[in-house]
Amino acid sequence: MTNEEIKQTEDTVNETEMTMDQLIAQQESLSEKLYKKEIVEVPVVQINQDYILVDVGAKKEAAIAVSEFAGKTMPAVGDKISAVLVKRGSDERPSILSHKKALEFLGWDICKKAYEAKERVKGTILQCVKGGYIVEVFGVSGFMPLSLSELHTAYKHYLPVGAKIKAVLVEFSKEKQKLIVSRKQVLEEDEAVRREQVLGEIKAGDVLRVVVSKVDNDKLFLRFHGIEGIVTLDNVAWKDPETAITNFRRGQRLKAKLLNLDKETPRLEFGLKQLFLNPADALKRRYPYKSSVKATVVKVSEEEGVECTIGKNNTKAFISPFEMGRDFTAKEGDTITALVVGVNPETFVVNLSIKKYDQVQNRKVVAQYLKQAPRPTLGELLQDSFAGKTEEETSETETK
């Protein structure tokens, strides 16, 4: 062999020896960690019906129960999985390891970091128990009370076993093996973001589609994208709102006009009557100010006034004692002519006046009289009689 070949052979032996030393060290480290019940990474060498066999070094194998992977992805031969020693084996039986407990040990450390950072975590509902749920978070079993499971207070279980949730850790103690989970806090945070987005897209005056959430005697509660709003009684209807409010039902979908928006509360104030024309405005258009109308007397009272109706729809009208005039003698059933002087915005009754109507008629008579040709004065008559006569005839007339 040449010197170069000898050198290459020596290098190969040295490399082999170093590799063997490292392997022995790794095996010793693995065994040491196992016996200290530390978490180790072990390769899968065989899988049977009940156990997953893993290589723990020194030509030994350990077993992990297949049941620990129920509902999870089963590892394949050659995969490395985390495990921790549960029970030492002997020459006749292998050591028992647990993948589940390894994840739990790791999970406590991860949960501690998430708790301190107030970060959200993902969990799985394992079991419904009295007063709440058992939730798995990073392999750790925690408890989520019913009161912390929904956005609003829950009195029964709504989440099924196996459901995936987002939550925050509100209590943590590895020493006491205590972990309290809150899904409600996540829902509240998300709801606050969603509300801010919704409120930023609407403004006073908008007509929105809402749902009736509650009906009271003096107000309606409406819900818009989960945000509560109210309709006060005076904004329910123009006429008889006390009766109108009884026609609404919980769950009813309708349109409402946004009257006021308080983004801080948040509080929405809606109006329903604002979607319709004010009856007072409609009456003003139908019966303009100072227009004359025919009215049918319904009731006469010298102290309270005259109740009557006008138009084909028998619209209610009223003449106050002051507007009746001195010579009013009509009785129930009579037809009278009066002047429109306004509309009551609360009762939607047209106010009439006979006195003002008479005044208008009197002014018309005077105006008509003034338009006629005036009668000739005496001077004008005398001037006409002398017209066309000579000077002598005029002198004789004057002498006579």
Secondary structure as the mmCIF struct_conf table of DSSP 4:
data_model
#
loop_
_struct_conf.conf_type_id
_struct_conf.id
_struct_conf.beg_label_comp_id
_struct_conf.beg_label_asym_id
_struct_conf.beg_label_seq_id
_struct_conf.end_label_comp_id
_struct_conf.end_label_asym_id
_struct_conf.end_label_seq_id
HELX_RH_AL_P HELX_RH_AL_P1 ASN A 3 TYR A 35
TURN_TY1_P TURN_TY1_P1 LYS A 36 LYS A 37
STRN STRN1 VAL A 40 ILE A 47
BEND BEND1 GLN A 49 ASP A 50
STRN STRN2 TYR A 51 GLY A 57
TURN_TY1_P TURN_TY1_P2 ALA A 58 LYS A 59
STRN STRN3 LYS A 60 ALA A 65
HELX_RH_3T_P HELX_RH_3T_P1 VAL A 66 PHE A 69
TURN_TY1_P TURN_TY1_P3 ALA A 70 GLY A 71
BEND BEND2 LYS A 72 LYS A 72
HELX_LH_PP_P HELX_LH_PP_P1 THR A 73 PRO A 75
TURN_TY1_P TURN_TY1_P4 VAL A 77 GLY A 78
STRN STRN4 LYS A 80 LYS A 87
BEND BEND3 ASP A 91 ARG A 93
HELX_LH_PP_P HELX_LH_PP_P2 PRO A 94 PRO A 94
STRN STRN5 SER A 95 SER A 98
HELX_RH_AL_P HELX_RH_AL_P2 HIS A 99 ALA A 117
TURN_TY1_P TURN_TY1_P5 LYS A 118 LYS A 118
STRN STRN6 ARG A 120 VAL A 129
TURN_TY1_P TURN_TY1_P6 LYS A 130 GLY A 131
STRN STRN7 GLY A 132 VAL A 137
TURN_TY1_P TURN_TY1_P7 PHE A 138 GLY A 139
STRN STRN8 VAL A 140 PRO A 145
HELX_RH_3T_P HELX_RH_3T_P2 LEU A 146 LEU A 148
TURN_TY1_P TURN_TY1_P8 SER A 149 SER A 149
BEND BEND4 GLU A 150 HIS A 152
BEND BEND5 TYR A 155 LYS A 156
BEND BEND6 LEU A 159 LEU A 159
HELX_LH_PP_P HELX_LH_PP_P3 PRO A 160 PRO A 160
TURN_TY1_P TURN_TY1_P9 VAL A 161 GLY A 162
STRN STRN9 LYS A 164 SER A 173
TURN_TY1_P TURN_TY1_P10 LYS A 174 GLN A 177
STRN STRN10 LYS A 178 SER A 182
BEND BEND7 ARG A 183 ARG A 183
HELX_RH_AL_P HELX_RH_AL_P3 LYS A 184 GLY A 200
TURN_TY1_P TURN_TY1_P11 GLU A 201 GLU A 201
TURN_TY1_P TURN_TY1_P12 ALA A 204 GLY A 205
STRN STRN11 VAL A 207 VAL A 215
BEND BEND8 ASN A 217 ASP A 218
STRN STRN12 LYS A 219 PHE A 224
TURN_TY1_P TURN_TY1_P13 HIS A 225 GLY A 226
STRN STRN13 ILE A 227 THR A 232
HELX_RH_3T_P HELX_RH_3T_P3 LEU A 233 ASN A 235
TURN_TY1_P TURN_TY1_P14 VAL A 236 VAL A 236
BEND BEND9 TRP A 238 LYS A 239
HELX_RH_AL_P HELX_RH_AL_P4 PRO A 241 ALA A 244
HELX_RH_3T_P HELX_RH_3T_P4 ILE A 245 ASN A 247
TURN_TY1_P TURN_TY1_P15 ARG A 250 GLY A 251
STRN STRN14 ARG A 253 ASP A 262
TURN_TY1_P TURN_TY1_P16 LYS A 263 PRO A 266
STRN STRN15 ARG A 267 GLY A 271
BEND BEND10 LEU A 272 LEU A 272
HELX_RH_3T_P HELX_RH_3T_P5 LYS A 273 LEU A 275
BEND BEND11 PHE A 276 PHE A 276
HELX_RH_AL_P HELX_RH_AL_P5 PRO A 279 ARG A 286
BEND BEND12 TYR A 287 TYR A 287
TURN_TY1_P TURN_TY1_P17 TYR A 289 LYS A 290
STRN STRN16 SER A 292 SER A 301
TURN_TY1_P TURN_TY1_P18 GLU A 302 GLU A 304
STRN STRN17 GLY A 305 ILE A 310
TURN_TY1_P TURN_TY1_P19 GLY A 311 ASN A 314
STRN STRN18 THR A 315 ILE A 319
HELX_RH_AL_P HELX_RH_AL_P6 PRO A 321 MET A 324
TURN_TY1_P TURN_TY1_P20 ARG A 326 ASP A 327
TURN_TY1_P TURN_TY1_P21 GLU A 332 GLY A 333
STRN STRN19 THR A 335 VAL A 343
TURN_TY1_P TURN_TY1_P22 PRO A 345 THR A 347
STRN STRN20 VAL A 350 SER A 353
HELX_RH_AL_P HELX_RH_AL_P7 ILE A 354 LYS A 371
BEND BEND13 GLN A 372 GLN A 372
HELX_LH_PP_P HELX_LH_PP_P4 ALA A 373 THR A 377
HELX_RH_AL_P HELX_RH_AL_P8 LEU A 378 PHE A 386
TURN_TY1_P TURN_TY1_P23 ALA A 387 GLY A 388
HELX_RH_AL_P HELX_RH_AL_P9 GLU A 391 THR A 399
#
